[in-house]
């Protein structure tokens, strides 16, 4: 009997010492940072499986005129989540110390919401195709960034880190879609 009690106590201690292995959902009202990032309970959360244009990034619309696609993505996500409880299920962490999580508001997956409206791109290396059909539908319908031309957010960030300017990096000689 003592042996089983010791095993139980050791097992409980191991679980308590490894909170990352049993990550708890984060639930509450959040504030939107950009089209793929939010703050919830003082925790910065990156939405799993997607990459949205940066807040300052410009895209070209159907009319070929530049517009603030990054701001549009952030504002749309903010409007959709405003007043709703957000539930995030942590999946991983990233190199910037953010929690990477699948989040929903009003029962709607926020990654799917953004990709299906063409306001974010699926990152298949992380999502394993979870949002692929949503991205194909958005592209075919010409929604969001798919209505014109844009530089992939990762290429925009690389350009900006290399001391580029918003307009040069948004126009990107390479990386146009």
C-alpha positions in Angstrom: 0.0 0.0 0.0 2.8 2.4 0.9 4.4 1.6 -2.5 1.3 2.7 -4.4 1.0 5.8 -2.2 4.6 6.8 -3.1 4.0 6.2 -6.8 0.9 8.4 -6.6 2.8 11.2 -4.8 5.7 11.0 -7.2 3.4 11.1 -10.2 1.5 14.1 -8.8 4.8 15.9 -8.1 6.0 15.3 -11.7 2.7 16.7 -13.1 3.0 19.8 -10.9 6.6 20.3 -11.9 5.8 20.3 -15.6 3.0 22.9 -16.1 4.0 23.3 -19.8 3.1 19.7 -20.5 -0.5 20.4 -19.2 -1.1 23.9 -20.5 -4.4 25.4 -19.5 -6.7 27.3 -21.8 -6.6 31.1 -21.6 -10.1 32.6 -21.5 -11.3 36.2 -21.3 -11.5 39.5 -23.1 -8.5 40.2 -25.3 -7.0 43.1 -27.0 -5.8 42.9 -30.6 -2.2 43.7 -31.4 -2.3 42.9 -35.1 -4.0 40.5 -37.5 -2.4 37.4 -35.9 -1.5 38.5 -32.4 -3.5 39.4 -29.3 -3.0 40.0 -25.6 -5.1 38.0 -23.1 -4.4 38.2 -19.3 -1.1 39.9 -19.8 0.0 37.1 -22.1 1.0 37.8 -25.8 -0.6 35.2 -28.0 0.3 34.4 -31.6 -2.5 32.7 -33.5 -1.5 29.2 -34.6 -1.1 28.3 -38.2 -1.5 31.8 -39.8 0.5 34.8 -40.8 -1.2 38.2 -41.3 0.2 41.3 -42.9 2.1 43.6 -40.5 0.2 46.5 -39.2 2.1 49.1 -41.3 2.2 46.9 -44.4 0.6 48.1 -47.6 -1.0 45.9 -50.3 -2.5 46.8 -53.7 -6.2 46.3 -54.2 -8.2 45.4 -57.2 -7.9 49.0 -58.4 -4.1 48.7 -58.0 -4.1 51.5 -55.4 -2.1 50.9 -52.1 -4.1 50.3 -49.0 -3.2 49.4 -45.4 -3.8 45.7 -45.5 -2.1 45.1 -42.2 -4.3 47.7 -40.5 -7.4 46.2 -42.2 -6.5 42.7 -40.8 -6.0 44.0 -37.3 -9.1 46.2 -37.3 -11.3 43.4 -38.7 -10.0 41.0 -36.0 -10.6 43.6 -33.4 -14.2 44.3 -34.6 -15.0 40.6 -34.7 -13.7 39.9 -31.2 -14.9 43.1 -29.5 -17.2 42.3 -26.5 -16.7 38.5 -27.0 -15.0 36.1 -24.7 -11.9 34.6 -26.4 -10.7 31.1 -25.6 -7.2 30.1 -26.5 -5.8 26.6 -26.3 -1.9 26.8 -26.2 -0.1 24.7 -28.7 3.5 25.9 -28.5 5.7 28.9 -27.8 7.7 30.9 -30.2 11.2 32.4 -30.2 9.8 35.8 -29.1 8.3 34.3 -25.9 4.7 34.4 -27.1 2.3 31.6 -26.6 1.2 30.1 -29.9 -2.4 29.1 -29.6 -5.6 28.1 -31.4 -8.1 30.8 -30.4 -11.9 31.1 -30.8 -14.4 33.9 -30.1 -18.1 33.1 -30.2 -17.2 29.5 -31.2 -15.4 30.7 -34.3 -11.8 29.7 -34.9 -9.9 33.1 -35.3 -7.3 31.6 -37.6 -10.0 30.3 -40.0 -11.9 33.6 -39.7 -8.8 35.5 -40.9 -7.7 33.1 -43.6 -11.2 32.7 -45.0 -11.5 36.5 -45.4 -8.1 36.8 -47.1 -6.7 38.8 -44.2 -4.1 36.2 -43.3 -2.2 33.4 -45.0 -2.1 29.9 -43.8 1.4 28.7 -42.6 1.2 25.1 -43.8 4.5 24.2 -42.1 2.7 24.7 -38.8 -1.0 24.2 -39.6 -0.4 21.1 -41.7 -3.1 22.2 -44.1 -5.8 22.9 -41.6 -6.7 26.2 -43.3 -5.8 25.2 -46.9 -9.4 25.0 -48.1 -10.2 28.4 -46.6 -7.2 30.0 -48.3 -8.1 28.4 -51.7 -11.7 29.7 -51.3 -10.5 33.2 -50.4 -8.0 33.3 -53.2 -10.6 32.1 -55.8 -13.1 34.7 -54.6 -10.5 37.5 -54.5 -11.1 38.3 -50.9 -8.7 40.5 -48.8 -5.1 40.5 -50.0 -6.1 38.1 -52.8 -8.1 41.0 -54.4 -4.9 42.5 -55.7 -1.2 42.1 -55.1 0.8 41.8 -51.9 4.1 40.8 -50.4 4.0 37.8 -48.1 4.2 39.0 -44.5 7.4 37.1 -43.8 9.2 38.7 -46.8 7.9 42.2 -45.7 9.3 41.6 -42.2 12.7 40.4 -43.6 12.9 43.6 -45.7 12.0 45.8 -42.7 14.7 44.1 -40.6 17.2 44.8 -43.4 16.5 48.5 -42.9 13.9 48.8 -45.6 11.1 51.3 -45.7 7.4 50.6 -45.5 6.8 51.5 -49.1 9.8 49.7 -50.5 9.1 46.6 -48.5 5.4 46.7 -49.4 6.2 47.0 -53.1 8.9 44.2 -52.9 10.5 43.6 -56.2 10.4 39.9 -55.3 7.7 38.2 -53.3 4.7 39.7 -55.0 1.6 37.5 -55.0 
